[in-house]
Amino acid sequence: SSSLTEVTVFVKRLRRKTDLSNMAKTMRTVLNSNSKVTVLRSDLRAVIDQGFLDVPGNLFQMKFRNPEELQNDIELKCLNDLMSLLAPSTDIRVLLNCVSSNLQAFVMQPSRSKEEFRKLASDFQLRWNFLLSAVSKAMTLNYTDSFG
């Protein structure tokens, strides 16, 4: 039961950080437009592949080019999985299920104790927020068509 409590706290924390209702409304608008999805995928790939992320040593770019190493960085795998699912008319629930599955596989299942779960969960949240901030910053600074 203590694991269930920790999972509940973790899920609530993620929900507080991201207003899923507003995100879903925005994503539905984007996902219903073939041109917006195409531009978004292209911009995301360009930001990552061309080394625009503000990360020492271009860690993210190298990881995306080597699929075997992606398994070592769950936040990169989550982003890559989400990007692979981006297509016109993709249901937002498919994207949320993808994130949920990755969290289950890489954060919840490997946790053998409450302390280990806390560490994995906080580590993932910190790194995920850092990655998304870096992507947003790169897209903003490079005036990508899809940003905004």
N, C-alpha and C positions, 0 to 999 in steps of 0.2 A: 504494500500500500504506500510505502514511502516513495517508491519509484513512480507510482502514479501521481503522487503529489508533486514531485519534481518535474515530471512531464507536463503537468497542468500549468505549473508556474512558468516553465519555458515557453509553452504555447501562448500563454497570456502575454508574456513579455514580447514575443514576436508580433502579436496582434497589436499591441500598443505602439510598437515602432512603425508599423505600416498600417495605414488606414485602408483596410481591404475593400471597403465599399467604394471609396473614391478611386482607388487603383482599378477596381473592376470596371467602373464606368468609363474611365479613360481607356483602359485596354480594350473594351468592347468596341469603342469608336475606332481605335487603331486596327484591331483585328478584322473589322468588317470592311476594311479598305485594302484592296490588293496593292495599290501603289504605296500606301503608308507602310505596310508590312515589308514590302520589298526594300524600301528606302531604309527602314529601321534595321533590318538584317544587314544590309550593305554597310551602313554607318557603324554598327557594332563591330562587324568584322574588320572594317578599316581601322577603327580606333585600336583594336587589339593587335592586328597584324602589322600595322605600320609603326608600332612602338610609341603611341601617343600617351599611354598610361603613365602617370607620374609615380613609377615604382622603380627603385634602384635595381639595376642590372636587367631590366626588361623581363623580369621573372614571368609575368603573365604571358607575354608573347611566346617565350620559349615553351611554356607549359602547353599552350594551345597547339603548338606544332608537333608535340610528341604525345600522342594519345595514351601511351603506357604510363607516363608520369602524371597524367590528369587524375588517375586514381588516387594519388597521394594528396591531392589538394581538393577537398570536398567542395569548397566554395567555387572553385574553377569548374569542377564537374557539374555543379548545379547550374551555373551560368551557361555552360556549353549545352547542357541538356535542354534548358529553356530556349536557347537560341535555335536548337535543332527542331523544336516543336513550333516555332513561330511560322505561321502560315496564315493566309487569308481565311477568315471564318473559323479559326481555332477557338474552341470554347475555353473561356477563362478557367473553367474547372479542370481542364486537361493540364494547364500550366500549374495550377495549385496542387493537383495530384502529383505532378512531377516533383515539386518542391517537397511535398509531404513524404513521398517515397524515398527521396534522397536523405531527408532528415531521419527517417526511420532506419535506413540502411547504414548511415554514417555517423549518426549521433546517438540514437536511442538504443539500437541493438548492440553496438560494441560496449556499451556502458555496463560494467559489472557491479558497480556500486553507486551509491548516491553521490559521492564525492567525484567519482570519475565522470558521471553524467553532467554534474555541474561544470566541471572543467571543459568537457567536450562541447557542451551547449554554449557556454560563454565564449569559448575560443571560436566556434563557428560564427556566432553572432558578431563578434568583433571583426573577424576577417571578412565576412559577408558584407557588412556595412562599409568596411574599408574598400573592398572591391567595387561595390556599387557607387561609392563616392568618387573613386578614381575614374570610373567609366563616365559618370555624369560630368565630372570636371573636364575630362578629355573631350567629350562631345560638345560641351559648351565652348571651350577655348578654341576648338577647331570648326566652330560654326556649322556643325553637321546639319543637314536638312531635316533630319527626323527629330532633333532636339527642340523641345518647346511645342 
